[in-house]
């Protein structure tokens, strides 16, 4: 199965390139003999773009008690004259 295409060939056979990308894996398109772009199917793209966890979600999922890391002085601020 072909998975590398020259740019001109990929342009002329775009439907075939897209079908192979959707069903058979990424298709490499070259320009002047060098890698230019990959064409991938929608499922492959969506899997690679999974949302990463926010900082809050990461901290909440931590098995250690993180409250020990930060201590806060509960004393009230001192009075000053202005």
DSSP file (Angstrom, degrees, kcal/mol; ACC not computed):
  #  RESIDUE AA STRUCTURE BP1 BP2  ACC     N-H-->O    O-->H-N    N-H-->O    O-->H-N    TCO  KAPPA ALPHA  PHI   PSI    X-CA   Y-CA   Z-CA
    1    1 A X              0   0    0      0, 0.0     2,-0.3     0, 0.0     0, 0.0   0.000 360.0 360.0 360.0 132.2    0.0    0.0    0.0
    2    2 A X        +     0   0    0      1,-0.1     3,-0.1    25,-0.0    18,-0.0  -0.589 360.0 163.3 -79.4 133.7    1.4    3.4   -1.0
    3    3 A X        +     0   0    0     -2,-0.3    25,-3.1     1,-0.1     2,-0.4   0.288  56.8  71.4-132.3   8.1    1.7    5.9    1.8
    4    4 A X  E     -a   28   0A   0     23,-0.2     2,-0.4    25,-0.0    25,-0.2  -0.996  58.5-179.9-127.8 131.0    4.1    8.5    0.2
    5    5 A X  E     -a   29   0A   0     23,-3.0    25,-3.2    -2,-0.4     2,-0.2  -0.969  28.4-123.7-131.2 141.4    3.0   10.8   -2.6
    6    6 A X  E  >  -a   30   0A   0     -2,-0.4     4,-2.9    23,-0.2     5,-0.2  -0.587  37.1-112.8 -75.7 150.2    4.6   13.6   -4.6
    7    7 A X  H  > S+     0   0    0     23,-2.0     4,-2.4     1,-0.2     5,-0.2   0.898 115.7  48.3 -54.2 -48.2    2.7   16.8   -4.3
    8    8 A X  H  > S+     0   0    0      1,-0.2     4,-2.0     2,-0.2    -1,-0.2   0.900 113.9  47.3 -61.9 -40.3    1.6   16.9   -7.9
    9    9 A X  H  > S+     0   0    0      2,-0.2     4,-1.8     1,-0.2    -1,-0.2   0.899 110.8  51.7 -67.2 -40.8    0.4   13.3   -7.7
   10   10 A X  H  < S+     0   0    0     -4,-2.9     7,-0.2     1,-0.2    -2,-0.2   0.875 108.7  51.9 -64.5 -37.3   -1.4   14.0   -4.5
   11   11 A X  H >< S+     0   0    0     -4,-2.4     3,-1.0    -5,-0.2    -1,-0.2   0.939 112.1  45.4 -62.4 -46.5   -3.2   16.9   -6.0
   12   12 A X  H 3< S+     0   0    0     -4,-2.0    -2,-0.2     1,-0.3    -1,-0.2   0.779 124.3  33.1 -69.4 -27.5   -4.3   14.9   -9.0
   13   13 A X  T 3X S+     0   0    0     -4,-1.8     4,-2.3     1,-0.1     3,-0.4  -0.193  73.9 139.0-121.6  40.3   -5.4   11.9   -6.9
   14   14 A X  H <> S+     0   0    0     -3,-1.0     4,-3.0     1,-0.2     5,-0.2   0.873  70.6  55.2 -56.2 -41.5   -6.6   13.8   -3.8
   15   15 A X  H  > S+     0   0    0      1,-0.2     4,-2.4     2,-0.2    -1,-0.2   0.918 110.2  45.9 -59.3 -43.9   -9.7   11.6   -3.3
   16   16 A X  H  > S+     0   0    0     -3,-0.4     4,-2.3     2,-0.2    -1,-0.2   0.905 113.2  49.7 -66.3 -41.2   -7.5    8.4   -3.3
   17   17 A X  H  X S+     0   0    0     -4,-2.3     4,-2.2    -7,-0.2    -2,-0.2   0.929 112.5  47.5 -62.1 -45.7   -5.1   10.0   -0.9
   18   18 A X  H  X S+     0   0    0     -4,-3.0     4,-2.4     2,-0.2    -2,-0.2   0.900 110.7  51.3 -64.2 -42.0   -7.9   11.1    1.5
   19   19 A X  H  X S+     0   0    0     -4,-2.4     4,-1.9    -5,-0.2     5,-0.3   0.914 111.6  47.2 -61.7 -43.2   -9.5    7.7    1.4
   20   20 A X  H  X S+     0   0    0     -4,-2.3     4,-3.4     1,-0.2     5,-0.5   0.879 111.6  51.1 -67.0 -36.8   -6.2    6.0    2.3
   21   21 A X  H  X S+     0   0    0     -4,-2.2    20,-1.0     1,-0.2     4,-0.7   0.899 111.4  48.3 -65.6 -39.9   -5.6    8.5    5.1
   22   22 A X  H  < S+     0   0    0     -4,-2.4    -2,-0.2    18,-0.2    -1,-0.2   0.843 129.5  19.9 -69.2 -33.8   -9.1    7.8    6.5
   23   23 A X  H  < S+     0   0    0     -4,-1.9    -2,-0.2    -5,-0.2    -3,-0.2   0.699 130.6  33.4-111.0 -22.4   -8.8    4.1    6.4
   24   24 A X  H  < S-     0   0    0     -4,-3.4    -3,-0.2     1,-0.4     2,-0.1   0.399 106.0 -90.6-123.6   4.5   -5.2    3.1    6.2
   25   25 A X     <  -     0   0    0     -4,-0.7    -1,-0.4    -5,-0.5    -2,-0.2  -0.452  67.5 -20.6 112.5 173.5   -3.1    5.6    8.1
   26   26 A X        -     0   0    0     -2,-0.1     2,-0.5    -4,-0.1    14,-0.2  -0.179  53.6-146.6 -58.9 143.8   -1.2    8.8    7.6
   27   27 A X  E     - B   0  39A   0     12,-2.7    12,-2.9   -23,-0.0     2,-0.4  -0.966   9.2-143.4-115.0 125.6   -0.2    9.7    4.0
   28   28 A X  E     -aB   4  38A   0    -25,-3.1   -23,-3.0    -2,-0.5     2,-0.5  -0.752  10.2-161.6 -91.0 130.3    3.0   11.6    3.5
   29   29 A X  E     -aB   5  37A   0      8,-3.3     7,-2.6    -2,-0.4     8,-1.8  -0.953  10.2-158.7-110.9 128.9    3.1   14.2    0.7
   30   30 A X  E     -aB   6  35A   0    -25,-3.2   -23,-2.0    -2,-0.5     2,-0.4  -0.760   8.9-159.8-107.7 153.6    6.6   15.3   -0.4
   31   31 A X  E >  S- B   0  34A   0      3,-2.7     3,-1.5    -2,-0.3   -25,-0.0  -0.987  82.0  -9.6-132.7 122.4    7.6   18.5   -2.2
   32   32 A X  T 3  S-     0   0    0     -2,-0.4    -1,-0.1     1,-0.3     3,-0.1   0.846 130.6 -56.7  56.4  36.2   10.9   18.5   -4.1
   33   33 A X  T 3  S+     0   0    0      1,-0.2     2,-0.3     0, 0.0    -1,-0.3   0.473 117.8 106.2  80.3   2.1   11.7   15.1   -2.6
   34   34 A X  E <  S-B   31   0A   0     -3,-1.5    -3,-2.7     1,-0.0    -1,-0.2  -0.864  83.5 -91.4-114.1 148.5   11.4   16.4    1.0
   35   35 A X  E     +B   30   0A   0     -2,-0.3    -5,-0.2    -5,-0.2     3,-0.1  -0.334  49.2 165.9 -55.8 133.5    8.5   15.7    3.5
   36   36 A X  E     -     0   0A   0     -7,-2.6     2,-0.3     1,-0.4    -6,-0.2   0.746  54.9 -14.3-117.9 -57.2    6.0   18.5    3.1
   37   37 A X  E     -B   29   0A   0     -8,-1.8    -8,-3.3     2,-0.0    -1,-0.4  -0.980  50.6-133.7-147.3 158.1    2.7   17.5    4.9
   38   38 A X  E     -B   28   0A   0     -2,-0.3     2,-0.6   -10,-0.2   -10,-0.2  -0.936  15.0-152.0-108.5 139.9    0.9   14.5    6.4
   39   39 A X  E     +B   27   0A   0    -12,-2.9   -12,-2.7    -2,-0.4     2,-0.3  -0.964  22.7 178.8-109.7 123.7   -2.7   13.8    5.6
   40   40 A X        -     0   0    0     -2,-0.6   -18,-0.2   -14,-0.2   -19,-0.1  -0.878  29.6-102.5-124.9 156.6   -4.5   12.0    8.3
   41   41 A X     >  -     0   0    0    -20,-1.0     4,-2.3    -2,-0.3     5,-0.2  -0.299  34.7-109.8 -72.3 160.8   -8.0   10.8    8.9
   42   42 A X  H  > S+     0   0    0      1,-0.2     4,-2.7     2,-0.2     5,-0.2   0.879 117.3  52.6 -60.9 -40.5  -10.4   12.6   11.2
   43   43 A X  H  > S+     0   0    0      1,-0.2     4,-2.1     2,-0.2    -1,-0.2   0.920 110.2  47.9 -63.2 -43.4  -10.4    9.8   13.8
   44   44 A X  H  > S+     0   0    0      2,-0.2     4,-1.7     1,-0.2    -1,-0.2   0.916 113.0  48.8 -62.2 -43.5   -6.6    9.9   14.0
   45   45 A X  H  X S+     0   0    0     -4,-2.3     4,-1.0     1,-0.2    -2,-0.2   0.927 110.8  49.4 -63.1 -46.2   -6.6   13.7   14.3
   46   46 A X  H  < S+     0   0    0     -4,-2.7     3,-0.4     1,-0.2    -1,-0.2   0.869 108.9  52.7 -64.4 -36.9   -9.2   13.7   17.0
   47   47 A X  H >< S+     0   0    0     -4,-2.1     3,-0.9     1,-0.2    -1,-0.2   0.881 109.8  49.0 -64.0 -37.2   -7.3   11.1   19.0
   48   48 A X  H 3< S+     0   0    0     -4,-1.7    -1,-0.2     1,-0.2    -2,-0.2   0.680 108.0  55.9 -76.7 -16.1   -4.1   13.2   18.8
   49   49 A X  T 3< S+     0   0    0     -4,-1.0    -1,-0.2    -3,-0.4    -2,-0.2   0.059  72.8 152.1-105.0  24.0   -6.0   16.3   19.9
   50   50 A X    <   -     0   0    0     -3,-0.9     2,-0.2     1,-0.1    -3,-0.1  -0.257  55.1-102.5 -56.1 140.1   -7.4   15.0   23.2
   51   51 A X        -     0   0    0      1,-0.1     2,-0.2     3,-0.0    -1,-0.1  -0.440  35.3-135.6 -66.6 131.4   -7.9   17.8   25.7
   52   52 A X        -     0   0    0     -2,-0.2     2,-0.1     1,-0.1    -1,-0.1  -0.518  29.4 -92.8 -84.4 158.9   -5.3   17.8   28.3
   53   53 A X        -     0   0    0     -2,-0.2    -1,-0.1     1,-0.1     2,-0.1  -0.363  38.0-117.3 -70.6 148.2   -6.2   18.3   32.0
   54   54 A X     >  -     0   0    0      1,-0.1     4,-2.2    -2,-0.1     5,-0.2  -0.353  30.1-105.3 -75.8 166.1   -6.2   21.7   33.5
   55   55 A X  H  > S+     0   0    0      1,-0.2     4,-2.6     2,-0.2     5,-0.2   0.899 122.6  53.7 -59.5 -41.0   -3.8   22.5   36.3
   56   56 A X  H  > S+     0   0    0      1,-0.2     4,-2.5     2,-0.2    -1,-0.2   0.918 108.1  49.1 -61.4 -43.8   -6.7   22.3   38.8
   57   57 A X  H  > S+     0   0    0      2,-0.2     4,-1.5     1,-0.2    -1,-0.2   0.888 111.5  49.8 -63.6 -39.0   -7.6   18.9   37.6
   58   58 A X  H  < S+     0   0    0     -4,-2.2     4,-0.5     2,-0.2    -2,-0.2   0.934 112.8  46.1 -64.3 -46.4   -4.0   17.7   37.9
   59   59 A X  H >< S+     0   0    0     -4,-2.6     3,-0.9     1,-0.2    -2,-0.2   0.890 111.7  51.6 -65.4 -38.7   -3.7   19.0   41.4
   60   60 A X  H 3< S+     0   0    0     -4,-2.5    -1,-0.2     1,-0.2    -2,-0.2   0.801 108.3  52.1 -68.1 -28.0   -7.0   17.5   42.5
   61   61 A X  T 3< S+     0   0    0     -4,-1.5    -1,-0.2    -5,-0.2    -2,-0.2   0.509  81.7 116.7 -86.5  -3.5   -6.0   14.1   41.2
   62   62 A X    <   -     0   0    0     -3,-0.9     4,-0.2    -4,-0.5    -3,-0.0  -0.450  61.6-145.0 -66.3 132.2   -2.7   14.1   43.1
   63   63 A X  S    S+     0   0    0     -2,-0.2     2,-0.2     2,-0.1    -1,-0.1   0.707  76.3  81.2 -73.1 -18.8   -2.7   11.3   45.7
   64   64 A X  S    S-     0   0    0      1,-0.1     2,-0.9     2,-0.0    -2,-0.1  -0.519  92.7-106.2 -86.2 155.4   -0.7   13.4   48.2
   65   65 A X    >   -     0   0    0     -2,-0.2     3,-0.9     1,-0.2     4,-0.2  -0.721  34.2-173.9 -81.0 106.4   -2.2   16.0   50.5
   66   66 A X  G >>  +     0   0    0     -2,-0.9     3,-1.3     1,-0.2     4,-0.7   0.568  68.2  83.3 -81.4  -9.0   -1.1   19.2   48.9
   67   67 A X  G 34 S+     0   0    0      1,-0.3     3,-0.3     2,-0.2    -1,-0.2   0.747  83.2  63.4 -67.1 -20.6   -2.4   21.4   51.7
   68   68 A X  G <4 S+     0   0    0     -3,-0.9    -1,-0.3     1,-0.2    -2,-0.2   0.704  92.4  65.1 -74.4 -19.2    0.8   20.8   53.6
   69   69 A X  T <4 S+     0   0    0     -3,-1.3     2,-0.5     1,-0.2    -1,-0.2   0.852 103.7  44.2 -73.0 -33.9    2.8   22.5   50.9
   70   70 A X     <  -     0   0    0     -4,-0.7     2,-0.4    -3,-0.3    -1,-0.2  -0.949  66.7-175.2-118.8 121.8    1.4   25.9   51.4
   71   71 A X        -     0   0    0     -2,-0.5     2,-0.5    -3,-0.1    -3,-0.1  -0.919  10.0-154.4-114.2 144.3    0.9   27.4   54.8
   72   72 A X        -     0   0    0     -2,-0.4     2,-0.5     2,-0.0    -2,-0.0  -0.961  17.7-125.2-122.8 132.0   -0.9   30.7   55.4
   73   73 A X        -     0   0    0     -2,-0.5    -2,-0.0     1,-0.1     0, 0.0  -0.621  18.9-165.1 -74.3 122.0   -0.4   33.0   58.3
   74   74 A X        +     0   0    0     -2,-0.5    -1,-0.1     2,-0.0     2,-0.1   0.406  48.7 117.7 -91.9   2.2   -3.8   33.6   59.8
   75   75 A X  S    S-     0   0    0      1,-0.1     2,-0.1     3,-0.0     3,-0.1  -0.399  70.7-112.1 -67.9 146.7   -2.7   36.6   61.9
   76   76 A X        -     0   0    0      1,-0.1    -1,-0.1    -2,-0.1    -2,-0.0  -0.421  40.2 -93.3 -74.9 155.5   -4.4   39.8   61.1
   77   77 A X        -     0   0    0      1,-0.1    -1,-0.1    -2,-0.1     2,-0.1  -0.343  46.3-103.3 -68.5 152.3   -2.2   42.5   59.5
   78   78 A X        -     0   0    0      1,-0.1     2,-0.3    -3,-0.1    -1,-0.1  -0.345  34.6-106.4 -74.2 156.6   -0.7   45.0   61.9
   79   79 A X        -     0   0    0     -2,-0.1     2,-0.3     2,-0.0    -1,-0.1  -0.651  38.2-173.9 -82.4 137.0   -2.1   48.5   62.3
   80   80 A X        -     0   0    0     -2,-0.3     2,-0.4     0, 0.0     0, 0.0  -0.946  23.2-119.5-129.0 153.9   -0.1   51.4   60.8
   81   81 A X              0   0    0     -2,-0.3    -2,-0.0     1,-0.1     0, 0.0  -0.757 360.0 360.0 -92.8 136.6   -0.5   55.1   60.9
   82   82 A X              0   0    0     -2,-0.4    -1,-0.1     0, 0.0     0, 0.0   0.419 360.0 360.0-105.1 360.0   -1.1   56.9   57.7
